[in-house]
Every structure is written in structure tokens, then in C-alpha cells.
């Protein structure tokens, strides 16, 4: 079974890592994030060594927890919706430090 959402996130992260603002945001930043979808699937992100990896499955003790639905995550990664708009519409919930929340907008 292929996971097209995982493939989409990996593809869009690769594109994002070519942007100067993304690279500036993650410079020296080491964090883990758990994405929990309302549909039940989980993914985890590892930001380390100036790159971002995403894999399926959970992760213990993440620095950030992100809750959303698959449609919203797709829109975020396809840049059809901003993280700010998703937060305001309560389609995206993020738990983490304030500084982490400011940086995450460069990932989505």
C-alpha cells in the first residue's frame, strides 16, 4: 500500500528546503514533531542537521504535537491554505513553544 500523503509531504519538504526562508528558519534547529490526523494516522517529523525528515508512525516525547485532518494537511503542503488560516479556522492545532510555532510556518 502506498501512502500518497507521506509522498506528498516528502516532495513538498524537498521543494521547501530549496527556499532561503526555510533554510534560515531551520538553521541549527533540532526538533521532533508528531502529526496526528483525525482519520487515525500518525506521522513524525525530525528537523536536524538543516534538513527535515518525515516518516509514518508516531514518535516518543515530541517537541511539538500537531493535530489536523488529511484534507487540511494536503492544503497546507500544496500551499492552498496558510498555517495561520488553518489555526484561525481551528483546522490545525499545534502544541509547542512559542518560538517553535513561529518557525513551523516555514515548514508548512
Biopython code that builds the backbone (N, CA, C, O; Angstrom):
import numpy as np
from Bio.PDB.StructureBuilder import StructureBuilder

atoms = [
    (1, "UNK", "N", (0.842, -1.192, 0.000)),
    (1, "UNK", "CA", (0.000, 0.000, 0.000)),
    (1, "UNK", "C", (0.882, 1.249, 0.000)),
    (1, "UNK", "O", (1.798, 1.363, 0.815)),
    (2, "UNK", "N", (0.615, 2.162, -0.889)),
    (2, "UNK", "CA", (1.377, 3.404, -0.904)),
    (2, "UNK", "C", (0.680, 4.443, -0.044)),
    (2, "UNK", "O", (-0.544, 4.441, 0.087)),
    (3, "UNK", "N", (1.453, 5.306, 0.526)),
    (3, "UNK", "CA", (0.919, 6.382, 1.353)),
    (3, "UNK", "C", (1.135, 7.683, 0.585)),
    (3, "UNK", "O", (2.196, 8.301, 0.680)),
    (4, "UNK", "N", (0.116, 8.093, -0.179)),
    (4, "UNK", "CA", (0.289, 9.264, -1.028)),
    (4, "UNK", "C", (0.443, 10.549, -0.225)),
    (4, "UNK", "O", (1.085, 11.483, -0.705)),
    (5, "UNK", "N", (-0.117, 10.633, 0.977)),
    (5, "UNK", "CA", (0.076, 11.826, 1.800)),
    (5, "UNK", "C", (1.540, 11.926, 2.238)),
    (5, "UNK", "O", (2.124, 13.010, 2.211)),
    (6, "UNK", "N", (2.125, 10.811, 2.637)),
    (6, "UNK", "CA", (3.532, 10.797, 3.028)),
    (6, "UNK", "C", (4.412, 11.216, 1.844)),
    (6, "UNK", "O", (5.339, 12.010, 2.001)),
    (7, "UNK", "N", (4.116, 10.682, 0.676)),
    (7, "UNK", "CA", (4.877, 11.043, -0.522)),
    (7, "UNK", "C", (4.734, 12.532, -0.826)),
    (7, "UNK", "O", (5.715, 13.188, -1.179)),
    (8, "UNK", "N", (3.529, 13.068, -0.693)),
    (8, "UNK", "CA", (3.288, 14.487, -0.928)),
    (8, "UNK", "C", (4.097, 15.332, 0.057)),
    (8, "UNK", "O", (4.749, 16.296, -0.344)),
    (9, "UNK", "N", (4.058, 14.978, 1.336)),
    (9, "UNK", "CA", (4.791, 15.752, 2.336)),
    (9, "UNK", "C", (6.288, 15.719, 2.053)),
    (9, "UNK", "O", (6.959, 16.747, 2.148)),
    (10, "UNK", "N", (6.813, 14.559, 1.710)),
    (10, "UNK", "CA", (8.245, 14.458, 1.407)),
    (10, "UNK", "C", (8.616, 15.298, 0.188)),
    (10, "UNK", "O", (9.642, 15.979, 0.182)),
    (11, "UNK", "N", (7.781, 15.243, -0.833)),
    (11, "UNK", "CA", (8.037, 16.011, -2.053)),
    (11, "UNK", "C", (8.030, 17.509, -1.770)),
    (11, "UNK", "O", (8.914, 18.240, -2.218)),
    (12, "UNK", "N", (7.037, 17.953, -1.029)),
    (12, "UNK", "CA", (6.909, 19.386, -0.747)),
    (12, "UNK", "C", (7.989, 19.870, 0.227)),
    (12, "UNK", "O", (8.416, 21.022, 0.145)),
    (13, "UNK", "N", (8.429, 19.016, 1.137)),
    (13, "UNK", "CA", (9.530, 19.388, 2.030)),
    (13, "UNK", "C", (10.806, 19.559, 1.217)),
    (13, "UNK", "O", (11.577, 20.488, 1.458)),
    (14, "UNK", "N", (11.031, 18.674, 0.263)),
    (14, "UNK", "CA", (12.210, 18.786, -0.606)),
    (14, "UNK", "C", (12.199, 20.126, -1.336)),
    (14, "UNK", "O", (13.229, 20.791, -1.437)),
    (15, "UNK", "N", (11.041, 20.517, -1.841)),
    (15, "UNK", "CA", (10.903, 21.810, -2.511)),
    (15, "UNK", "C", (11.141, 22.942, -1.517)),
    (15, "UNK", "O", (11.843, 23.906, -1.820)),
    (16, "UNK", "N", (10.557, 22.820, -0.345)),
    (16, "UNK", "CA", (10.701, 23.856, 0.679)),
    (16, "UNK", "C", (12.135, 24.058, 1.121)),
    (16, "UNK", "O", (12.536, 25.179, 1.435)),
    (17, "UNK", "N", (12.912, 22.987, 1.148)),
    (17, "UNK", "CA", (14.305, 23.081, 1.579)),
    (17, "UNK", "C", (15.173, 23.838, 0.581)),
    (17, "UNK", "O", (16.334, 24.130, 0.864)),
    (18, "UNK", "N", (14.620, 24.153, -0.573)),
    (18, "UNK", "CA", (15.344, 24.954, -1.560)),
    (18, "UNK", "C", (15.084, 26.449, -1.362)),
    (18, "UNK", "O", (15.676, 27.284, -2.047)),
    (19, "UNK", "N", (14.196, 26.779, -0.423)),
    (19, "UNK", "CA", (13.855, 28.178, -0.168)),
    (19, "UNK", "C", (14.762, 28.740, 0.931)),
    (19, "UNK", "O", (15.026, 28.093, 1.945)),
    (20, "UNK", "N", (15.215, 29.940, 0.694)),
    (20, "UNK", "CA", (16.104, 30.590, 1.660)),
    (20, "UNK", "C", (15.435, 30.762, 3.031)),
    (20, "UNK", "O", (16.067, 30.530, 4.061)),
    (21, "UNK", "N", (14.157, 31.169, 3.045)),
    (21, "UNK", "CA", (13.459, 31.388, 4.319)),
    (21, "UNK", "C", (13.336, 30.102, 5.126)),
    (21, "UNK", "O", (13.462, 30.124, 6.351)),
    (22, "UNK", "N", (13.093, 28.990, 4.455)),
    (22, "UNK", "CA", (13.006, 27.709, 5.151)),
    (22, "UNK", "C", (14.360, 27.350, 5.750)),
    (22, "UNK", "O", (14.447, 26.940, 6.907)),
    (23, "UNK", "N", (15.400, 27.505, 4.968)),
    (23, "UNK", "CA", (16.748, 27.159, 5.451)),
    (23, "UNK", "C", (17.161, 28.054, 6.613)),
    (23, "UNK", "O", (17.791, 27.582, 7.560)),
    (24, "UNK", "N", (16.815, 29.341, 6.555)),
    (24, "UNK", "CA", (17.116, 30.248, 7.664)),
    (24, "UNK", "C", (16.353, 29.828, 8.915)),
    (24, "UNK", "O", (16.894, 29.882, 10.019)),
    (25, "UNK", "N", (15.110, 29.412, 8.751)),
    (25, "UNK", "CA", (14.272, 29.037, 9.894)),
    (25, "UNK", "C", (14.791, 27.784, 10.599)),
    (25, "UNK", "O", (14.709, 27.688, 11.823)),
    (26, "UNK", "N", (15.322, 26.828, 9.844)),
    (26, "UNK", "CA", (15.735, 25.565, 10.468)),
    (26, "UNK", "C", (17.229, 25.507, 10.784)),
    (26, "UNK", "O", (17.702, 24.515, 11.340)),
    (27, "UNK", "N", (17.975, 26.553, 10.439)),
    (27, "UNK", "CA", (19.417, 26.593, 10.712)),
    (27, "UNK", "C", (19.692, 26.322, 12.193)),
    (27, "UNK", "O", (19.295, 27.102, 13.058)),
    (28, "UNK", "N", (20.369, 25.218, 12.473)),
    (28, "UNK", "CA", (20.737, 24.863, 13.838)),
    (28, "UNK", "C", (19.577, 24.402, 14.720)),
    (28, "UNK", "O", (19.754, 24.187, 15.920)),
    (29, "UNK", "N", (18.411, 24.252, 14.138)),
    (29, "UNK", "CA", (17.199, 23.893, 14.887)),
    (29, "UNK", "C", (17.065, 22.387, 14.925)),
    (29, "UNK", "O", (17.144, 21.735, 13.884)),
    (30, "UNK", "N", (16.867, 21.825, 16.100)),
    (30, "UNK", "CA", (16.656, 20.382, 16.236)),
    (30, "UNK", "C", (15.371, 20.159, 17.017)),
    (30, "UNK", "O", (15.280, 20.484, 18.200)),
    (31, "UNK", "N", (14.389, 19.604, 16.341)),
    (31, "UNK", "CA", (13.090, 19.362, 16.961)),
    (31, "UNK", "C", (12.466, 18.105, 16.359)),
    (31, "UNK", "O", (12.825, 17.657, 15.270)),
    (32, "UNK", "N", (11.523, 17.563, 17.111)),
    (32, "UNK", "CA", (10.689, 16.482, 16.597)),
    (32, "UNK", "C", (9.237, 16.933, 16.710)),
    (32, "UNK", "O", (8.872, 17.683, 17.615)),
    (33, "UNK", "N", (8.431, 16.469, 15.791)),
    (33, "UNK", "CA", (7.014, 16.828, 15.806)),
    (33, "UNK", "C", (6.189, 15.598, 15.462)),
    (33, "UNK", "O", (6.570, 14.790, 14.616)),
    (34, "UNK", "N", (5.070, 15.475, 16.124)),
    (34, "UNK", "CA", (4.127, 14.392, 15.869)),
    (34, "UNK", "C", (2.889, 14.988, 15.231)),
    (34, "UNK", "O", (2.267, 15.891, 15.791)),
    (35, "UNK", "N", (2.529, 14.485, 14.059)),
    (35, "UNK", "CA", (1.315, 14.894, 13.361)),
    (35, "UNK", "C", (0.280, 13.798, 13.550)),
    (35, "UNK", "O", (0.481, 12.660, 13.125)),
    (36, "UNK", "N", (-0.828, 14.147, 14.191)),
    (36, "UNK", "CA", (-1.912, 13.199, 14.429)),
    (36, "UNK", "C", (-3.119, 13.626, 13.593)),
    (36, "UNK", "O", (-3.676, 14.707, 13.787)),
    (37, "UNK", "N", (-3.509, 12.762, 12.667)),
    (37, "UNK", "CA", (-4.665, 13.057, 11.826)),
    (37, "UNK", "C", (-5.942, 12.556, 12.485)),
    (37, "UNK", "O", (-5.938, 11.532, 13.170)),
    (38, "UNK", "N", (-7.021, 13.277, 12.275)),
    (38, "UNK", "CA", (-8.324, 12.865, 12.809)),
    (38, "UNK", "C", (-8.731, 11.503, 12.259)),
    (38, "UNK", "O", (-9.498, 10.772, 12.887)),
    (39, "UNK", "N", (-8.208, 11.170, 11.073)),
    (39, "UNK", "CA", (-8.529, 9.886, 10.456)),
    (39, "UNK", "C", (-7.787, 8.720, 11.135)),
    (39, "UNK", "O", (-8.018, 7.558, 10.802)),
    (40, "UNK", "N", (-6.900, 9.038, 12.083)),
    (40, "UNK", "CA", (-6.232, 7.989, 12.859)),
    (40, "UNK", "C", (-4.769, 7.750, 12.541)),
    (40, "UNK", "O", (-4.064, 7.123, 13.332)),
    (41, "UNK", "N", (-4.296, 8.232, 11.403)),
    (41, "UNK", "CA", (-2.884, 8.003, 11.063)),
    (41, "UNK", "C", (-1.992, 9.014, 11.761)),
    (41, "UNK", "O", (-2.416, 10.118, 12.101)),
    (42, "UNK", "N", (-0.747, 8.611, 11.964)),
    (42, "UNK", "CA", (0.239, 9.485, 12.576)),
    (42, "UNK", "C", (1.504, 9.520, 11.719)),
    (42, "UNK", "O", (1.862, 8.550, 11.049)),
    (43, "UNK", "N", (2.158, 10.666, 11.769)),
    (43, "UNK", "CA", (3.431, 10.874, 11.078)),
    (43, "UNK", "C", (4.338, 11.627, 12.038)),
    (43, "UNK", "O", (3.868, 12.332, 12.930)),
    (44, "UNK", "N", (5.631, 11.472, 11.847)),
    (44, "UNK", "CA", (6.541, 12.271, 12.661)),
    (44, "UNK", "C", (7.583, 12.948, 11.790)),
    (44, "UNK", "O", (8.019, 12.429, 10.762)),
    (45, "UNK", "N", (7.960, 14.132, 12.252)),
    (45, "UNK", "CA", (8.944, 14.962, 11.570)),
    (45, "UNK", "C", (10.171, 15.072, 12.458)),
    (45, "UNK", "O", (10.060, 15.202, 13.677)),
    (46, "UNK", "N", (11.331, 15.020, 11.843)),
    (46, "UNK", "CA", (12.586, 15.244, 12.554)),
    (46, "UNK", "C", (13.314, 16.363, 11.826)),
    (46, "UNK", "O", (13.658, 16.245, 10.650)),
    (47, "UNK", "N", (13.539, 17.446, 12.548)),
    (47, "UNK", "CA", (14.283, 18.578, 11.998)),
    (47, "UNK", "C", (15.653, 18.537, 12.663)),
    (47, "UNK", "O", (15.775, 18.740, 13.871)),
    (48, "UNK", "N", (16.671, 18.274, 11.867)),
    (48, "UNK", "CA", (18.030, 18.130, 12.408)),
    (48, "UNK", "C", (19.024, 18.260, 11.264)),
    (48, "UNK", "O", (18.732, 17.883, 10.129)),
    (49, "UNK", "N", (20.201, 18.796, 11.570)),
    (49, "UNK", "CA", (21.272, 18.935, 10.572)),
    (49, "UNK", "C", (20.798, 19.659, 9.313)),
    (49, "UNK", "O", (21.152, 19.291, 8.193)),
    (50, "UNK", "N", (19.984, 20.704, 9.526)),
    (50, "UNK", "CA", (19.487, 21.554, 8.431)),
    (50, "UNK", "C", (18.686, 20.792, 7.377)),
    (50, "UNK", "O", (18.730, 21.121, 6.192)),
    (51, "UNK", "N", (17.962, 19.782, 7.820)),
    (51, "UNK", "CA", (17.058, 19.065, 6.927)),
    (51, "UNK", "C", (15.802, 18.671, 7.701)),
    (51, "UNK", "O", (15.763, 18.768, 8.928)),
    (52, "UNK", "N", (14.799, 18.234, 6.991)),
    (52, "UNK", "CA", (13.534, 17.809, 7.593)),
    (52, "UNK", "C", (13.190, 16.441, 7.029)),
    (52, "UNK", "O", (13.087, 16.263, 5.815)),
    (53, "UNK", "N", (13.016, 15.486, 7.917)),
    (53, "UNK", "CA", (12.607, 14.139, 7.518)),
    (53, "UNK", "C", (11.198, 13.904, 8.021)),
    (53, "UNK", "O", (10.846, 14.348, 9.114)),
    (54, "UNK", "N", (10.390, 13.210, 7.236)),
    (54, "UNK", "CA", (9.052, 12.834, 7.671)),
    (54, "UNK", "C", (8.866, 11.348, 7.402)),
    (54, "UNK", "O", (9.221, 10.839, 6.339)),
    (55, "UNK", "N", (8.300, 10.665, 8.394)),
    (55, "UNK", "CA", (8.031, 9.231, 8.281)),
    (55, "UNK", "C", (6.664, 8.931, 8.862)),
    (55, "UNK", "O", (6.126, 9.722, 9.637)),
    (56, "UNK", "N", (6.107, 7.802, 8.494)),
    (56, "UNK", "CA", (4.826, 7.406, 9.068)),
    (56, "UNK", "C", (5.062, 6.836, 10.457)),
    (56, "UNK", "O", (6.152, 6.358, 10.771)),
    (57, "UNK", "N", (4.033, 6.893, 11.277)),
    (57, "UNK", "CA", (4.110, 6.376, 12.632)),
    (57, "UNK", "C", (4.372, 7.469, 13.648)),
    (57, "UNK", "O", (4.716, 8.599, 13.305)),
    (58, "UNK", "N", (4.200, 7.104, 14.901)),
    (58, "UNK", "CA", (4.382, 8.053, 15.989)),
    (58, "UNK", "C", (5.834, 8.180, 16.403)),
    (58, "UNK", "O", (6.721, 7.549, 15.828)),
    (59, "UNK", "N", (6.058, 9.003, 17.407)),
    (59, "UNK", "CA", (7.387, 9.221, 17.967)),
    (59, "UNK", "C", (7.208, 9.555, 19.444)),
    (59, "UNK", "O", (6.277, 10.269, 19.818)),
    (60, "UNK", "N", (8.096, 9.040, 20.274)),
    (60, "UNK", "CA", (8.006, 9.294, 21.711)),
    (60, "UNK", "C", (8.486, 10.700, 22.045)),
    (60, "UNK", "O", (9.468, 11.182, 21.481)),
    (61, "UNK", "N", (7.790, 11.348, 22.959)),
    (61, "UNK", "CA", (8.165, 12.652, 23.505)),
    (61, "UNK", "C", (8.500, 13.713, 22.450)),
    (61, "UNK", "O", (9.594, 14.276, 22.471)),
    (62, "UNK", "N", (7.578, 13.988, 21.538)),
    (62, "UNK", "CA", (7.858, 15.006, 20.517)),
    (62, "UNK", "C", (7.922, 16.404, 21.143)),
    (62, "UNK", "O", (7.292, 16.671, 22.166)),
    (63, "UNK", "N", (8.689, 17.278, 20.514)),
    (63, "UNK", "CA", (8.770, 18.674, 20.965)),
    (63, "UNK", "C", (7.482, 19.422, 20.627)),
    (63, "UNK", "O", (7.091, 20.353, 21.331)),
    (64, "UNK", "N", (6.826, 19.005, 19.542)),
    (64, "UNK", "CA", (5.577, 19.626, 19.103)),
    (64, "UNK", "C", (4.559, 18.553, 18.767)),
    (64, "UNK", "O", (4.901, 17.467, 18.298)),
    (65, "UNK", "N", (3.307, 18.879, 19.017)),
    (65, "UNK", "CA", (2.213, 17.999, 18.603)),
    (65, "UNK", "C", (1.297, 18.798, 17.690)),
    (65, "UNK", "O", (0.900, 19.921, 17.998)),
    (66, "UNK", "N", (0.975, 18.187, 16.562)),
    (66, "UNK", "CA", (0.135, 18.840, 15.568)),
    (66, "UNK", "C", (-1.078, 17.947, 15.333)),
    (66, "UNK", "O", (-0.937, 16.750, 15.080)),
    (67, "UNK", "N", (-2.264, 18.531, 15.418)),
    (67, "UNK", "CA", (-3.496, 17.790, 15.163)),
    (67, "UNK", "C", (-4.233, 18.462, 14.012)),
    (67, "UNK", "O", (-4.370, 19.685, 13.971)),
    (68, "UNK", "N", (-4.703, 17.643, 13.084)),
    (68, "UNK", "CA", (-5.443, 18.174, 11.946)),
    (68, "UNK", "C", (-6.147, 17.026, 11.232)),
    (68, "UNK", "O", (-6.209, 15.906, 11.740)),
    (69, "UNK", "N", (-6.675, 17.320, 10.053)),
    (69, "UNK", "CA", (-7.265, 16.291, 9.212)),
    (69, "UNK", "C", (-6.458, 16.226, 7.916)),
    (69, "UNK", "O", (-5.717, 17.154, 7.592)),
    (70, "UNK", "N", (-6.606, 15.140, 7.188)),
    (70, "UNK", "CA", (-5.803, 14.930, 5.985)),
    (70, "UNK", "C", (-6.011, 16.029, 4.956)),
    (70, "UNK", "O", (-5.046, 16.486, 4.344)),
    (71, "UNK", "N", (-7.246, 16.463, 4.754)),
    (71, "UNK", "CA", (-7.525, 17.491, 3.760)),
    (71, "UNK", "C", (-6.775, 18.785, 4.078)),
    (71, "UNK", "O", (-6.187, 19.395, 3.185)),
    (72, "UNK", "N", (-6.791, 19.201, 5.329)),
    (72, "UNK", "CA", (-6.090, 20.426, 5.730)),
    (72, "UNK", "C", (-4.590, 20.288, 5.539)),
    (72, "UNK", "O", (-3.945, 21.217, 5.055)),
    (73, "UNK", "N", (-4.026, 19.152, 5.906)),
    (73, "UNK", "CA", (-2.580, 18.936, 5.743)),
    (73, "UNK", "C", (-2.210, 18.993, 4.260)),
    (73, "UNK", "O", (-1.197, 19.584, 3.887)),
    (74, "UNK", "N", (-3.033, 18.380, 3.432)),
    (74, "UNK", "CA", (-2.773, 18.453, 1.980)),
    (74, "UNK", "C", (-2.771, 19.909, 1.502)),
    (74, "UNK", "O", (-1.885, 20.323, 0.754)),
    (75, "UNK", "N", (-3.766, 20.677, 1.940)),
    (75, "UNK", "CA", (-3.860, 22.081, 1.524)),
    (75, "UNK", "C", (-2.658, 22.881, 2.016)),
    (75, "UNK", "O", (-2.154, 23.747, 1.301)),
    (76, "UNK", "N", (-2.195, 22.596, 3.235)),
    (76, "UNK", "CA", (-1.026, 23.294, 3.759)),
    (76, "UNK", "C", (0.212, 22.997, 2.919)),
    (76, "UNK", "O", (0.944, 23.910, 2.538)),
    (77, "UNK", "N", (0.440, 21.725, 2.633)),
    (77, "UNK", "CA", (1.632, 21.352, 1.876)),
    (77, "UNK", "C", (1.552, 21.792, 0.414)),
    (77, "UNK", "O", (2.584, 22.039, -0.211)),
    (78, "UNK", "N", (0.349, 21.893, -0.136)),
    (78, "UNK", "CA", (0.183, 22.367, -1.515)),
    (78, "UNK", "C", (0.079, 23.892, -1.593)),
    (78, "UNK", "O", (-0.110, 24.464, -2.666)),
    (79, "UNK", "N", (0.210, 24.536, -0.421)),
    (79, "UNK", "CA", (0.154, 25.995, -0.302)),
    (79, "UNK", "C", (-1.186, 26.565, -0.761)),
    (79, "UNK", "O", (-1.253, 27.675, -1.288)),
    (80, "UNK", "N", (-2.243, 25.794, -0.555)),
    (80, "UNK", "CA", (-3.598, 26.254, -0.856)),
    (80, "UNK", "C", (-4.229, 26.905, 0.370)),
    (80, "UNK", "O", (-5.293, 27.517, 0.271)),
    (81, "UNK", "N", (-3.577, 26.774, 1.527)),
    (81, "UNK", "CA", (-4.042, 27.345, 2.784)),
    (81, "UNK", "C", (-2.801, 27.663, 3.616)),
    (81, "UNK", "O", (-1.829, 26.908, 3.604)),
    (82, "UNK", "N", (-2.839, 28.769, 4.328)),
    (82, "UNK", "CA", (-1.709, 29.109, 5.199)),
    (82, "UNK", "C", (-1.923, 28.473, 6.571)),
    (82, "UNK", "O", (-3.047, 28.161, 6.963)),
    (83, "UNK", "N", (-0.825, 28.291, 7.282)),
    (83, "UNK", "CA", (-0.920, 27.749, 8.641)),
    (83, "UNK", "C", (-1.735, 28.695, 9.522)),
    (83, "UNK", "O", (-2.505, 28.245, 10.370)),
    (84, "UNK", "N", (-1.568, 29.998, 9.324)),
    (84, "UNK", "CA", (-2.321, 30.980, 10.112)),
    (84, "UNK", "C", (-3.825, 30.821, 9.883)),
    (84, "UNK", "O", (-4.606, 30.838, 10.834)),
    (85, "UNK", "N", (-4.225, 30.666, 8.625)),
    (85, "UNK", "CA", (-5.649, 30.493, 8.310)),
    (85, "UNK", "C", (-6.182, 29.195, 8.917)),
    (85, "UNK", "O", (-7.287, 29.166, 9.460)),
    (86, "UNK", "N", (-5.397, 28.129, 8.824)),
    (86, "UNK", "CA", (-5.816, 26.840, 9.381)),
    (86, "UNK", "C", (-5.967, 26.931, 10.898)),
    (86, "UNK", "O", (-6.895, 26.357, 11.468)),
    (87, "UNK", "N", (-5.052, 27.653, 11.552)),
    (87, "UNK", "CA", (-5.150, 27.836, 13.001)),
    (87, "UNK", "C", (-6.394, 28.643, 13.361)),
    (87, "UNK", "O", (-7.114, 28.288, 14.294)),
    (88, "UNK", "N", (-6.649, 29.716, 12.631)),
    (88, "UNK", "CA", (-7.813, 30.565, 12.904)),
    (88, "UNK", "C", (-9.122, 29.811, 12.700)),
    (88, "UNK", "O", (-10.087, 30.024, 13.434)),
    (89, "UNK", "N", (-9.153, 28.934, 11.709)),
    (89, "UNK", "CA", (-10.363, 28.151, 11.427)),
    (89, "UNK", "C", (-10.465, 26.903, 12.302)),
    (89, "UNK", "O", (-11.402, 26.115, 12.179)),
    (90, "UNK", "N", (-9.484, 26.743, 13.185)),
    (90, "UNK", "CA", (-9.420, 25.583, 14.089)),
    (90, "UNK", "C", (-9.317, 24.259, 13.344)),
    (90, "UNK", "O", (-9.767, 23.218, 13.824)),
    (91, "UNK", "N", (-8.715, 24.321, 12.163)),
    (91, "UNK", "CA", (-8.469, 23.113, 11.375)),
    (91, "UNK", "C", (-7.091, 22.550, 11.690)),
    (91, "UNK", "O", (-6.749, 21.447, 11.263)),
    (92, "UNK", "N", (-6.303, 23.314, 12.442)),
    (92, "UNK", "CA", (-4.946, 22.936, 12.793)),
    (92, "UNK", "C", (-4.721, 23.335, 14.248)),
    (92, "UNK", "O", (-4.957, 24.478, 14.637)),
    (93, "UNK", "N", (-4.262, 22.377, 15.036)),
    (93, "UNK", "CA", (-3.908, 22.646, 16.425)),
    (93, "UNK", "C", (-2.453, 22.266, 16.601)),
    (93, "UNK", "O", (-2.034, 21.171, 16.226)),
    (94, "UNK", "N", (-1.678, 23.187, 17.179)),
    (94, "UNK", "CA", (-0.257, 22.943, 17.386)),
    (94, "UNK", "C", (0.079, 23.227, 18.833)),
    (94, "UNK", "O", (-0.269, 24.280, 19.366)),
    (95, "UNK", "N", (0.756, 22.284, 19.467)),
    (95, "UNK", "CA", (1.214, 22.463, 20.841)),
    (95, "UNK", "C", (2.735, 22.424, 20.829)),
    (95, "UNK", "O", (3.343, 21.456, 20.371)),
    (96, "UNK", "N", (3.328, 23.475, 21.331)),
    (96, "UNK", "CA", (4.777, 23.578, 21.388)),
    (96, "UNK", "C", (5.139, 24.952, 21.894)),
    (96, "UNK", "O", (4.252, 25.740, 22.226)),
    (97, "UNK", "N", (6.425, 25.261, 21.962)),
    (97, "UNK", "CA", (6.856, 26.571, 22.445)),
    (97, "UNK", "C", (6.498, 27.644, 21.419)),
    (97, "UNK", "O", (6.307, 27.353, 20.238)),
    (98, "UNK", "N", (6.413, 28.881, 21.886)),
    (98, "UNK", "CA", (6.073, 29.997, 21.001)),
    (98, "UNK", "C", (7.099, 30.150, 19.876)),
    (98, "UNK", "O", (6.728, 30.410, 18.731)),
    (99, "UNK", "N", (8.378, 29.990, 20.193)),
    (99, "UNK", "CA", (9.402, 30.139, 19.153)),
    (99, "UNK", "C", (9.291, 29.021, 18.112)),
    (99, "UNK", "O", (9.513, 29.252, 16.923)),
    (100, "UNK", "N", (8.946, 27.808, 18.565)),
    (100, "UNK", "CA", (8.751, 26.705, 17.624)),
    (100, "UNK", "C", (7.564, 26.981, 16.704)),
    (100, "UNK", "O", (7.611, 26.683, 15.510)),
    (101, "UNK", "N", (6.506, 27.550, 17.267)),
    (101, "UNK", "CA", (5.321, 27.849, 16.470)),
    (101, "UNK", "C", (5.633, 28.881, 15.388)),
    (101, "UNK", "O", (5.075, 28.819, 14.293)),
    (102, "UNK", "N", (6.511, 29.817, 15.685)),
    (102, "UNK", "CA", (6.876, 30.833, 14.692)),
    (102, "UNK", "C", (7.682, 30.193, 13.551)),
    (102, "UNK", "O", (7.549, 30.598, 12.397)),
    (103, "UNK", "N", (8.507, 29.207, 13.869)),
    (103, "UNK", "CA", (9.325, 28.572, 12.848)),
    (103, "UNK", "C", (8.523, 27.606, 11.981)),
    (103, "UNK", "O", (8.811, 27.445, 10.795)),
    (104, "UNK", "N", (7.522, 26.967, 12.572)),
    (104, "UNK", "CA", (6.800, 25.919, 11.851)),
    (104, "UNK", "C", (6.090, 26.454, 10.611)),
    (104, "UNK", "O", (5.828, 25.707, 9.668)),
    (105, "UNK", "N", (5.785, 27.737, 10.615)),
    (105, "UNK", "CA", (5.105, 28.300, 9.433)),
    (105, "UNK", "C", (5.971, 28.224, 8.185)),
    (105, "UNK", "O", (5.459, 28.291, 7.067)),
    (106, "UNK", "N", (7.293, 28.083, 8.370)),
    (106, "UNK", "CA", (8.185, 27.938, 7.218)),
    (106, "UNK", "C", (8.263, 26.506, 6.726)),
    (106, "UNK", "O", (8.797, 26.239, 5.649)),
    (107, "UNK", "N", (7.733, 25.586, 7.514)),
    (107, "UNK", "CA", (7.708, 24.176, 7.105)),
    (107, "UNK", "C", (6.439, 23.913, 6.319)),
    (107, "UNK", "O", (6.464, 23.185, 5.327)),
    (108, "UNK", "N", (5.331, 24.495, 6.749)),
    (108, "UNK", "CA", (4.051, 24.318, 6.046)),
    (108, "UNK", "C", (3.886, 25.415, 5.026)),
    (108, "UNK", "O", (2.878, 25.456, 4.322)),
]
sb = StructureBuilder()
sb.init_structure("model")
sb.init_model(0)
sb.init_chain("A")
sb.init_seg("    ")
for serial, (resi, resn, name, xyz) in enumerate(atoms, 1):
    if name == "N":
        sb.init_residue(resn, " ", resi, " ")
    sb.init_atom(name, np.array(xyz, "f"), 0.0, 1.0, " ", f" {name:<3s}", serial, name[0])
structure = sb.get_structure()
